[in-house]
């Protein structure tokens, strides 16, 4: 368990770009994405009215953000195939953006579902 805490602390110290790269690698490796759900997925908004879905590479990082307005939310996995086949087209259609790897102390990377899909696809192809 101590190793896990050390790992989490080190990853949380990464820059936004480093956390994004970590996210893409981990999701491609484990073929899972994590969100927070409580009878609906946790969402953020921006100043111009966009809905933004926060996502994480591992359960532990999602759980760190289950505070304040999301304190009743639980970390839930989304299988990568399901995300690619259903979520990406749905979010694109709904004009929902993604916040990749938000942390309690740092904003994540805001990206379109199509751009995240392209990065995940590139990583998956490298892993083949």
Secondary structure, 3 states (H helix, E strand, C coil): CHHHHHHHHHHHCCCHHHHHHHHHHHHHHHCEEEEEECCCECEEECCCCCEEEEEECCHHHHHHCCCHHHCCCEEEEEEHHHHHHHHHHHHHHHCCEEEECCECCECCEEECHHHHHHHHHHHHHHHC
